[in-house]
Amino acid sequence: MSENKKQRAGGFLLKDGKILIIRQVFNGEEFFTIPGGTVEPGETFEETLYREFLEETSLKIEIEKFLFEIIDDRQAKYYLVKYIDGELKLGGPEKERMNENDQYYLEWYTPEEASKLPFYPRIMGSKIKEFLLL
């Protein structure tokens, strides 16, 4: 993997048959992402996931298992995670950036609903079908 290629880690948290997803509205356009973020220098994908999940959702999680990897303009690894502690609320840079034109919402969707959402990256809907629709 090239040193200048961005890397990302993301986690699927399931609760009562639903997946935690971040809905972003940016300049009136809506898209969806899985909680997670960019790997910082010296971090592993797993360390990134713990840090980013806590920053974005205020939740402490534990990684249950690696699910899949996407390599396009960056390398991204996604994991199934479980809740350990905390109260769900938006935090970190997403909360700081919130304004009329840049909004973030933590929402729960069934895997079936989630597989049809306009995700970034776009392939995420098919990955949800492949790994989370049982």
FENQUI-V758065 format. One record per pair of residues at least 24 apart in sequence whose ideal C-beta (glycine too) atoms are under 8 Angstrom apart, sorted by the first residue. I is the first residue (numbers start at 1). J is the second residue. D is the distance in Angstrom with one decimal. If there is no record, write none. Layout:
I J D
I J D
This chain:
1 75 5.6
5 73 7.8
5 74 5.8
5 75 6.3
6 38 5.9
6 39 7.8
6 73 7.6
6 74 4.1
6 75 7.7
7 38 7.0
7 39 4.0
7 45 6.9
7 48 7.9
7 74 6.2
7 75 4.8
7 76 7.1
7 77 7.9
8 36 6.1
8 37 6.5
8 38 5.7
8 39 6.7
8 48 7.7
8 74 5.9
8 75 7.3
8 76 4.1
8 77 7.6
9 36 5.0
9 37 7.2
9 39 6.3
9 45 4.3
9 46 7.1
9 48 4.2
9 49 4.1
9 52 6.8
9 76 7.2
9 77 5.4
9 78 7.6
9 79 7.2
10 34 4.0
10 35 6.5
10 36 3.1
10 37 8.0
10 49 7.1
10 76 6.4
10 77 7.6
10 78 4.7
10 79 7.4
11 35 5.8
11 36 5.7
11 49 5.2
11 53 5.6
11 61 6.3
11 63 7.3
11 78 7.0
11 79 5.1
11 80 7.4
11 81 4.0
12 67 6.8
12 78 6.7
12 79 7.2
12 80 5.3
12 81 6.6
12 131 7.9
12 132 6.5
13 53 7.8
13 57 7.9
13 59 7.3
13 61 6.4
13 81 5.3
13 82 7.3
13 83 6.3
14 80 7.4
14 82 8.0
14 132 7.6
15 83 6.8
15 108 6.8
16 108 7.8
17 110 6.2
17 111 7.9
18 108 3.9
18 109 5.9
18 110 5.5
19 108 6.9
19 109 5.7
19 110 7.5
19 111 6.1
19 114 5.2
19 128 7.3
19 132 6.7
20 57 6.9
20 88 7.6
20 106 6.4
20 107 7.6
20 108 6.0
21 106 7.8
21 107 5.7
21 108 7.4
21 109 5.5
21 114 6.1
21 117 7.2
22 56 6.8
22 94 7.4
22 104 5.9
22 105 7.1
22 106 6.2
22 107 7.7
23 104 7.4
23 105 4.5
23 107 5.3
24 102 7.6
24 103 6.8
24 104 5.4
24 105 7.8
25 102 7.7
25 103 4.5
25 105 7.8
26 101 6.9
26 102 5.4
26 103 7.8
27 101 5.3
27 102 7.8
28 101 7.8
30 118 7.0
31 118 5.3
31 119 6.9
31 120 5.2
32 114 7.7
32 117 4.5
32 118 6.4
32 119 5.0
32 120 7.3
32 124 7.8
33 119 6.8
33 120 5.7
34 78 6.6
34 119 7.9
34 124 6.7
36 76 8.0
36 78 7.6
45 77 4.6
46 79 7.6
49 79 6.1
49 81 7.2
52 92 7.8
53 81 6.9
54 86 7.5
54 91 7.8
55 91 5.7
55 92 3.3
55 93 7.2
56 90 7.0
56 91 6.4
56 92 5.3
56 94 5.7
56 106 7.9
57 86 7.6
57 88 5.9
57 89 7.5
57 90 7.3
57 91 7.1
57 106 6.0
58 86 5.1
58 87 6.2
58 88 6.5
58 89 4.8
58 90 7.6
58 91 4.9
59 83 6.2
59 84 7.6
59 85 7.3
59 86 4.2
59 87 7.9
59 88 6.1
60 84 4.3
60 85 4.4
60 86 5.2
67 127 7.8
67 131 5.0
68 127 5.8
68 130 7.7
68 131 6.2
70 121 6.2
70 123 6.1
70 127 7.3
72 121 6.5
72 123 8.0
76 121 7.5
78 127 7.3
